[in-house]
Amino acid sequence: MHVFVTGGTGTIGTPVVAELLAGGHTVLALARSEESARAVEAAGATALRGGLADLDVLRAGAAQSDGVISLAFGRDYSSPEALAASITEETAANAALGEELAGSDRPMVVVSGTPWVPGRASTEADPIPTDGPVGGRGRAVTAHLALGPRGVRATAVRLPRTVHEDGDGGFAGLLAQSARRTGVAGYPGDGTQRWPAVHARDAAVLFRLVLESAPAGTAWHAVADEGDAVRDIAAVIGRRLGLPVERVPEEAFGPFGPIFAMDQPSTSTHTREALGWEPTHPGLLEDLENVQA
């Protein structure tokens, strides 16, 4: 299969491209810079220059592919407005890709987050929230999954709050960045709230499996750790950085504060049973032993 990938040089995209190539596929990857293009070519894929806002470039990439994996997302999380702008950009990009694939029965995999359900771990059967700070993304993914009748094998991989590799990535990575900046390995709330996690290379395997075989309209959970307590995450970060571990106000984490403070465990039982996916790489707490000052 010739696969068009956006976000192919990011934390998730880099191992996804490697996994696709190792699985016998060829890859055309969107590259917003010369540096990204060189990384794509070095990995063994072909680069297509352009950014997520270049809708004509996206359509051209999809037109010459047998399937699409859409991973690109803005990097500015500094304010609610910046986050909303990234969601708007991603929504427009995925809509353009879906329109290009309509009527072809080709697969298109998008990314979203695992939902949170009060009092229990979320499952693949739970709907993704369509309100709150990232509600726009939930609405866009819901619309994407409805493209089946229009001839798109539309699916979604729900990623947990931390996708990690070498002690970095996701919410845990943001905690480490905050610790380096402030001199305190801080956590919001009482620290008992749980965050699910997955190693990036395990997530990459799931993206390939979903692309290859998942039915239209389905969502899958890339969850390896169902929920690590946030204060345990902060404790490893603090020990590795030689910093005190303390509770800090939600506001210290900007627009992510309310999300950081939520208890949001999640499971992947159905995903493992239906697709034969089985994580094999280190869990989050073990991987955080790689955190560097």
C-alpha positions in Angstrom: 0.0 0.0 0.0 1.3 3.5 -0.8 0.4 5.6 2.3 0.2 9.4 2.6 1.2 10.5 6.1 0.9 14.0 7.6 3.0 14.7 10.7 5.5 12.0 9.7 8.4 13.5 11.6 6.8 14.0 15.0 6.9 11.9 18.1 4.2 9.6 16.8 4.8 10.1 13.1 8.4 9.1 13.0 7.7 5.6 14.4 4.6 5.3 12.3 6.6 5.9 9.1 9.2 3.4 10.2 6.5 0.8 11.1 4.8 1.2 7.7 8.1 0.8 5.8 9.0 -2.2 7.9 5.6 -3.7 7.1 6.2 -3.5 3.3 4.3 -0.3 2.6 5.7 2.8 0.8 5.2 6.2 2.3 4.7 9.7 1.0 5.1 12.1 4.0 4.1 15.8 4.2 7.1 17.9 5.1 6.8 21.5 6.1 10.5 22.3 6.0 13.7 21.3 4.4 14.8 19.7 7.6 11.6 17.6 7.8 12.0 16.7 4.2 15.6 15.4 4.8 14.4 13.4 7.8 11.6 11.8 5.7 14.0 10.9 2.9 16.6 9.5 5.4 13.9 7.3 6.8 13.3 5.8 3.4 10.1 7.6 2.5 9.3 10.3 -0.1 8.7 13.9 1.0 5.9 16.1 -0.2 6.7 19.7 0.7 3.8 21.7 2.3 2.1 22.4 5.6 -1.2 21.4 7.1 -2.8 24.6 5.8 -1.9 23.8 2.2 -5.1 22.1 1.3 -4.3 21.6 -2.4 -1.0 19.9 -1.4 -2.9 17.6 0.9 -5.4 16.7 -1.8 -2.6 15.9 -4.2 -0.9 13.7 -1.6 -4.2 11.8 -0.9 -4.9 11.5 -4.7 -1.7 9.5 -5.3 -2.1 7.2 -2.2 -3.8 4.0 -1.4 -4.6 5.2 2.1 -4.0 8.2 4.5 -2.8 8.5 8.1 -3.4 12.0 9.4 -1.2 12.9 12.4 -0.1 16.5 12.0 -1.2 19.0 14.7 -0.1 22.5 15.7 2.7 22.8 18.3 1.5 26.0 20.1 -0.3 25.0 23.3 0.4 28.3 25.0 -3.2 29.5 25.2 -6.8 28.4 24.6 -6.8 30.5 21.4 -3.7 28.8 20.1 -5.1 25.4 20.8 -8.4 26.3 19.1 -6.5 27.5 16.1 -4.6 24.2 15.8 -7.9 22.3 16.1 -9.5 24.4 13.3 -6.5 23.8 11.1 -6.5 20.1 11.7 -10.3 20.0 11.0 -10.0 21.7 7.7 -7.1 19.5 6.6 -8.9 16.2 7.5 -12.0 17.4 5.7 -10.0 18.1 2.6 -8.4 14.7 2.8 -11.7 13.0 3.3 -13.2 14.7 0.3 -10.4 13.6 -1.9 -10.8 10.0 -0.9 -14.6 10.0 -1.2 -16.0 7.2 -3.4 -12.7 5.3 -3.4 -13.2 3.0 -0.4 -9.6 3.8 0.6 -8.7 3.9 4.3 -8.1 7.1 6.2 -6.9 7.0 9.8 -7.1 10.1 12.0 -6.0 10.6 15.6 -8.0 11.7 18.6 -7.8 11.3 22.4 -9.2 8.6 24.7 -12.4 9.9 26.4 -12.8 10.3 30.1 -15.7 8.7 32.0 -16.4 9.6 35.6 -15.8 6.8 38.0 -14.3 4.2 35.6 -11.8 3.6 32.8 -13.1 4.6 29.3 -13.5 2.0 26.6 -13.7 2.0 22.8 -17.5 2.0 23.1 -17.5 5.4 24.9 -18.1 8.5 22.7 -15.4 11.1 22.4 -16.4 14.4 24.2 -17.6 17.2 21.8 -17.4 20.0 24.4 -14.6 21.4 26.6 -11.2 22.7 25.5 -10.8 20.1 22.8 -14.4 19.6 21.9 -13.9 20.8 18.4 -11.5 18.0 17.7 -14.1 15.5 19.0 -16.7 17.0 16.7 -14.4 16.7 13.7 -13.5 13.1 14.5 -17.1 12.2 14.9 -17.8 13.7 11.4 -14.8 11.8 10.0 -16.1 8.5 11.3 -19.4 9.1 9.5 -17.7 9.1 6.0 -18.2 5.4 5.5 -21.4 5.8 3.4 -19.5 8.2 1.2 -16.9 5.6 0.3 -14.1 6.3 2.8 -12.9 3.6 5.2 -12.7 6.1 7.9 -11.3 5.1 11.3 -9.7 6.7 14.3 -6.9 5.8 16.7 -7.5 7.3 20.2 -4.2 8.2 21.8 -3.8 8.5 25.6 -2.6 11.7 27.3 1.0 10.6 27.1 2.6 9.0 24.0 6.2 8.6 25.1 9.7 7.5 24.0 13.0 8.0 25.7 11.4 9.7 28.6 9.7 12.4 26.6 6.4 13.1 25.0 2.7 13.9 25.8 1.5 15.2 29.2 4.3 13.6 31.1 6.8 15.4 28.8 5.0 18.7 29.5 5.4 18.0 33.2 9.1 17.5 32.7 9.4 20.7 30.7 7.5 22.6 33.4 9.8 21.1 36.1 12.9 22.3 34.2 11.5 25.8 33.8 10.2 26.3 37.3 12.6 24.2 39.4 9.7 22.1 40.9 8.3 18.7 39.7 4.8 19.9 40.1 1.4 18.2 39.7 -2.1 19.5 39.9 -4.9 18.3 42.2 -4.1 15.7 44.8 -2.0 13.7 42.4 -4.1 10.6 42.6 -5.7 11.2 39.2 -4.6 8.7 36.6 -3.3 9.2 33.1 -3.2 6.5 30.5 0.0 6.2 28.3 1.5 4.3 25.4 5.0 4.0 24.0 5.2 5.7 20.6 6.5 2.5 18.9 3.6 0.5 20.2 1.2 3.1 19.0 2.8 3.0 15.6 2.0 -0.7 15.3 -1.7 0.0 16.0 -1.9 2.7 13.3 -0.6 0.2 10.8 -3.1 -2.5 11.9 -6.0 -0.1 11.8 -5.0 1.2 8.3 -4.7 -2.4 7.0 -7.8 -3.9 8.3 -10.1 -1.9 10.6 -13.7 -1.5 9.4 -15.1 1.9 8.5 -16.6 4.0 11.4 -14.5 2.4 14.1 -12.3 3.9 16.9 -9.5 2.1 18.6 -7.5 2.6 21.8 -3.7 2.8 21.8 -3.5 2.3 25.5 -0.7 0.3 27.2 -0.8 1.8 30.7 -4.4 2.1 31.8 -3.6 4.9 34.3 -0.5 6.0 36.2 -1.0 8.3 39.1 0.2 11.8 38.3 2.1 12.2 41.5 4.0 8.9 40.7 4.9 10.5 37.3 6.0 13.7 39.0 8.0 11.7 41.5 10.1 10.0 38.8 10.6 13.3 37.0 11.7 15.0 40.3 14.1 12.3 41.1 15.7 12.3 37.7 16.0 16.1 37.6 17.0 16.4 41.3 14.0 18.7 42.0 11.4 18.8 44.8 8.0 17.2 44.0 5.1 19.4 45.0 1.4 20.1 44.3 1.0 23.2 42.2 -2.2 25.1 41.1 -3.9 24.0 37.9 -3.3 27.5 36.5 0.4 26.8 36.3 -0.2 24.5 33.4 -2.1 27.0 31.3 -5.0 25.7 29.0 -4.1 22.1 30.0 -4.6 22.7 33.7 -8.2 21.5 33.9 -7.4 18.4 31.8 -4.2 17.6 33.8 -6.3 17.6 37.0 -8.8 15.0 35.7 -8.9 11.3 36.5 -9.0 9.8 33.0 -7.9 6.1 32.9 -8.7 4.1 29.8 -8.5 0.5 28.5 -7.7 -1.2 25.2 -9.2 -4.6 25.8 -11.4 -4.6 22.7 -8.5 -3.3 20.5 -6.2 -6.0 21.7 -8.8 -8.8 21.2 -10.1 -7.6 17.8 -6.8 -6.5 16.1 -4.3 -8.7 18.0 -2.4 -5.6 19.2 -0.1 -6.2 22.1 2.3 -3.5 23.5 5.8 -4.7 24.0 7.8 -1.5 24.8 8.5 0.0 28.2 5.6 1.5 30.2 5.6 5.2 31.1 7.2 5.0 34.6 10.0 2.9 33.3 10.6 5.1 30.3 10.7 8.2 32.4 14.0 6.9 33.9 15.4 8.3 30.6 14.4 11.9 31.5 17.4 14.2 31.1 18.1 17.5 32.8 
